[in-house]
Amino acid sequence: MTPVLWWALLDPLTSLRALLVQRRSTTPLPYESAWRQARLERCPDEMVYQLHTHRPTPDPRP
């Protein structure tokens, strides 16, 4: 299953809000970014989890 389908099944309200955010955006906005933005509007305490998932992985090569 794709992440978009999981999001729609597990949290349909946030998914609908993400579509609204995406359509109201003046610049092209990927659905994933719109979904995260809509989720943080409803649950700001999840910012810690979002920051953790967007950290770049360090390059193991010296």
C-alpha positions, 0 to 999 in steps of 0.5 A: 500500500502506498503512504497516501492510501494509508493516510486516507484510511487511517486519518480521513479528516487530515487527508481532506484538509490536505487536499484543501491545503494543496488546492489553496496553495499558490505554488505547486505543493506535493500532497505529502507536504500538504498532509504534514502541514494539515496534520501539524495544524491539528496536532502541533505536538507532533512537530518533534516526530516530523523533525526527526523524520526529516533529518538527513542521514550522515554520509558514512564515508569520510 
